Amino acid sequence: MTATEGLSQEISPPMPQGGTVMKWGGVLFLVYLLIVAVGMIGSGFKMAAGENAKELFSFATNPFLGLIVGTVATALIQSSSTVTSIIVGLVAGGLPVTTAVPMVMGANIGTTVTNTLVSLGHVGEKQEFRRAFAAATVHDFFNLLSVVIFLPIEILFHPLEKMGHFFADLFVGGSSMSMKGFNVVKMATKPVVNVFKEIAHILPHPFDGILLIVLGVGLIFLTITLIGKLLKVLMVGRAKDILHTAIGRGPVAGIGAGTLITILVQSSSTTTSLMVPLAGSGVFGLKQVYPFTLGANIGTCITALLAATAISGAEAVSALQIAMVHLIYNTLGVVVIFFIPVLSRIPLKGAEFLAEIASERKSIALAYIVSVFFLVPGVLLGVTAVL
């Protein structure tokens, strides 16, 4: 979801029952449109590239390039849900899963810019800003550490790709490549995708495929934005209740609460941004905030899994595979880093150290955001492109 949705913490007044039902109906319809949009992107790439789709992405074989693209795209859009849904569509259109895995990792890094920006709202009061900035950047340090650990292993041995394929193959239905339980989704979305295909055919090949891709990406932006607005009205008040109930029950409860709330509001940006003002005001400490934000990493995977149901046929396994990679990667990151004490302390110490410096010199905070999320990835992207 977008940053503007994530920053709001207002609790809407009680709604009439009929209004609530209509809003939930709207959410379901928008989820349907999200699945349609992903199908449009995959179809668009097939139309534009034909049998040469994989060759179209041959330039992106460098995993570091994929990581940077995922980071910069998510930092600019401020929505990992949007970026990962687009990645699912790209995989359905021929993007190799090996190339897509680092992009998903980069999306995790890029999405943390939202809550870091939220912490700047506390810059007027030194101690409050120190607590808020530490609560925001602990998520940054965790995701960076996760990439440092898992990306080299993935490059050498591809365990995430293999596990993702195993589970995708299990759910999709083996060598037949039939979607089995997902056939209903295919039947429901195909007519709408075909309508957009007919619209795209007003342009000659390959521009018809490109137009379908653009329409699909635009529809993803629209649906995720509107879903966020509806769920904010329906769920943010309840999310805060869950947060307050679970946060004092230990780290496992905190991870579970972060996961559940992110699934409910479909936005890790909203989940983590809810915590920053509470941490800044001293309601919760950094050690309480830390596991909660990690749960947000797991909960945000639901969007890509929903998006993957749009794909059927030979690409079904690959599309579900990259969605499963996202879930496995984020879950393993929490298990490996948070539950190994030596590793678990690194994000905490890093966030506390940076927050202490930033509270003394506010320009450090701005320099950190610009360099980590935009400047350094942009320079590396340019260098990689030249080489």
N, C-alpha and C positions, 0 to 999 in steps of 0.2 A: 504494500500500500504506500501511498505517498506520504511525505513528511507532514503536510498540513493536516492530514487525517490523524497521524500518529501523535501530534502535539496536543490535540484537544483532550481535555480531561473532564469536560462538563457532563454531568449526569442529567439526562433528559427527564422531564416529568413523566409520570405514569401515562401510558397510552391506552385508549379504549381497546377492548379485546379485538374488535374488528380491524382496527388499524394495525395491531400487532400481527394478525394473521396475514393481512395484505403485505406487510413489510417482509415477513418470512417467505411469502410467495414470490415477492420481488427478488429476494436473495437466491432462491432456487432457479428462477428464470435467468438471472445474471450468471450463475454458475453454468447453466446450460449454454449461454452465449460465450462464456470463456472457453468451454470445450469446443464449440463451433470455431472460435477464432484460432485455436491451436491447429485444428484440422485444416483451416484455410492456409496457414503458414506452410504446413507440410505439403499440401497440394500445390501451393504456389511455387515451391522450389522444384517440385517434379515437373510442373509445366514449363518453368523457365530453363531448367537444366537438362530435362529428359533423363537419359541414361548416364549422363556425365555429372550427376550431382556430387558424387564423392570427389571427383577431380576438381570441382569448383572450390572445395575447401582444402585442397592439397597444400596451399600456402600456410595454413594454420597448424602445421604439424608440431611446431615448437610449443611445449606445454607452458612455458613461461609467458608466451604471447597470449595463450588462452586465459591464464590467470589474470594478466593485466587487463585484458578486454572485459572479463567478468567484473573485476574491481571497478574500473572506470565507468562502465555502463551502469552498474548499480549505484555508484556514488552520484552520478548525474541524475538518474531517474529517481533515486531514493526509494526503490522498491525491489527487493529481491524476488518477491512473488512474480512481478512482471517479467524480470530478466529470466528466471528459471522456467517460466511458462514459455517464453520465446525460445529458450534453449531446447525444450522438449519438441517444439515445432521444427526447429532447425535439424535436430537429430532425425525426426520423421522425414525430413526432406533430403537427408543424405549426409549431414555433418557426422563424422565418425565419433563414436562414443569416447574413444581415447582422447580426442581433442576437446570434447565437451566437459569431461571431468574437471580439468583445471578451471574452466569457466565457472562451474558451479562453486568451486572453492573460492574463486575471486568474488563471486556474488556475496558470499558470507562476509568477506572483508568489507566490501562496499556498502552493505546495508547498515553497518554500525555508525556511519557518518551522521545519521539522523539523531540518535540520542546524544552524540557528542555535540552537535549543534544546539540541542535543547539545553545542555549544561551551561552554555554561554549566557543563558537568561539569568544566571545567578552571579554573573561576573561582578556585580556591584558590592557584594559582601564577601570578604576574603575567605573566611572559614566555610561559609555556605558553598562558595564556588569550589573550594578544595574538595569538599565531600561530593558535590554533584559531578565534578569533572572526573574524579576517581571512579564513581559509580558508572559513568558513561564509558570511560576508556578501558575498564576491566574487560568489557566485551571485545574491544579492539584487540587487546593483548591476547586474549584467549583465541580468537580467530586467526591471528597472525601465527601464534604458536602451533595451532592445529595444522596450518599450511606447512610450516617448517618441518613438522614431524611426518605428515602424511604424503605431501607431494613427492619428495624423493623416493619414498617407498612405492608410491603409485607409478612413478616413471620407470623404476627398475622391475617391479614385479606385477603391477596392475591388479592388486587384490580387490580394490573397490569395484573395478570394472567386472572382474570375474564374479564377485558376490552379487553384484547388481544383475548380471546376466542369469545367474542361477535362480534368483527369486523371480525375475521377470519371466523366465522360461516356465517356472513352476506355476505362476498365476495365469499366464497367457495361454499355455496349453501345449508346450513342447514343440516338436518339429513341424506340426501341422500349421503353426503360426496363426491359428484361428483364435479369436478373442474370447470364445466361449461366453462367460458371463457378461462380457462387455459388448456383446453383439447388439443388445438393446440400445446402448448408447450410440453405436454406429448407425443403427437404423433411424434413431431419432434425430441425429445431427446431419446425416448425409444429404437430405433434401435441401437444408438451408445452405450447406457448403456448396451444393450444386447451383443454387441460385446465384451465389456470389461468383462462382466460376463463369456463369453465363454473362454476368455483368462485366467481368474482367476481359471477356472475349471481344469487347469493343475495340481493344488494342491488338495489334499484331504480335506474333511470337517474337522474342521472349518477353515482351513488355506486359502481356496478359498475366503471366506468372508473377512478375514483379508487382503489378497492381494488386494481385490477390494477396501477396505477402504484406504489402503496405496496409491494405484493408484489415488483414488479420491482426497485425501489430496494433493498429489504431483501435480495433475492437477489444483487444486485451487491455489496453490502457483504460478505455472507457468502462469496461465491466469491473475491473479490479478497483477503480476509483469509486464507482457507485456501490459496489459490495462493501467497501470500507465505510462509506457514509451510512449505509443502512445498518451495518453491524455495530457501528459506533453508537447509534441510537438504541439498538436492541440490547447490546451486551456490555458496553464499557462500565456501566454502573455495577453490574454483576461481577465483571472482571475484577473491579477494585475490591469487592467483598471477598472474592476467592483469594485475592492477593493478601489481604489483611488476615484472613483465617489461616492460611497455609504458611505464611512467612516465618512464624515463630515455632513451627513444628520440626525444624531441622532441614538440612540441605536437600534430602531426597524429596521431601514435601515441596520445597522451593522449586526444584527442577520440574516436578509434576505440575505445580501450579503454573509455572511459566509455559510449559507445553500446552496445557489445557486452555489457558487464556489466549494464547496465540492461535490455536485452532479455532476458538470461538470468534475472535475478531479478525482472523485471516491477515494478521500483520505483526511481524516481529518488531517493526518500528514502533507501533503503538504500545506493545507490551513493554519493551525496554524503556520507552520514553515515559511511561507511567511511573517508573521507579526513580527516575533522575530527580524530580522535585522532592519526592519523599526522602531520598537520601540526602539531598541538599539541606533540607530542613531538620535533619537529624532523626527522623522517625525510624529509619532503618539504617543499619551499619553496612559497610562494604561487604562484609562476610555473609550478610543476609541477602544482599542484592545479587551477589555473584552467581549462586546456583539458579536463581530465578531467571536471570538473563540467558543462562545456558539452556534452560528449558525452552526458551523462545527459539533457539536454533533448531530444536527438534520439531516444534509445533509448526514452523513456517514451511516445512516440507510437504504439508498437505496439499498446497496449491499445485505443485508440480505433479503430484500423484493424480489429482483430479484432471489436470490437463492431459495427462498421458492416456486417459480413457478415451480421448478423441480419436486415437490412432488405431487402425486395424490393418490386417493383411501382413505383408512381409516386414513392415516397419514397426509393427506393434511391439515386438520384443525390445527393439532398440529404444523406442520412446519410453516404455515403462522401465527399461534398464537404467536410463539416466536419472529418472525420478527416484528409483530405488537407491542409486548411488548417492543422491543427495541425502536421503534419509539415513542410510548406513554410515556415511561420512560424518554427519552431524551427531549421530548417536554414539559412534565409536570415539569421536572427539571428546564428548562428555565423559564416557567411561574411562578412557585412557588418561586424559589430563586431570579431570577433577578428582578421580578416586586414587590417583597416585600422588601422595603428599608432596614429593619433591617437585613434580610438574605443576601441581595445583597452586603452589605458592607463587609461581613465576608471574601469572597475570595480576595477582594481588599486589605483589611488590612493585611490578612495573607501573601499575595504575597509581599506587600511592606515591611513588617517586615522581612521576610526571606531574601529578596533581599538585604536589608540594612546590615544584618549580613553577608551574603555571600560575599558582595562586600568588606567587611573589612577582612574576612578570607575565601579565596577561597576554602580551604579544606572543609568548611561547605557545599558548593554546591555539591561537589563530594560525601560527606557522605550522604547528603539528597537523591541524586539519587540512590545510592547503597542500602540505608536502606529502603526507601519507596517502591521502585519497585522490589527489589530482596531479600534483607536480611530478613526484617520483614515478608513478605509473605512466604518466604521459611521456616523460623523457625516455623511460625504458621501452615504451611502445614505439616511439620514434626510432630509437637505436635498433630495436629488433627488426623494424620494417626495412631499415637501410641495409642491415646485414643480411 
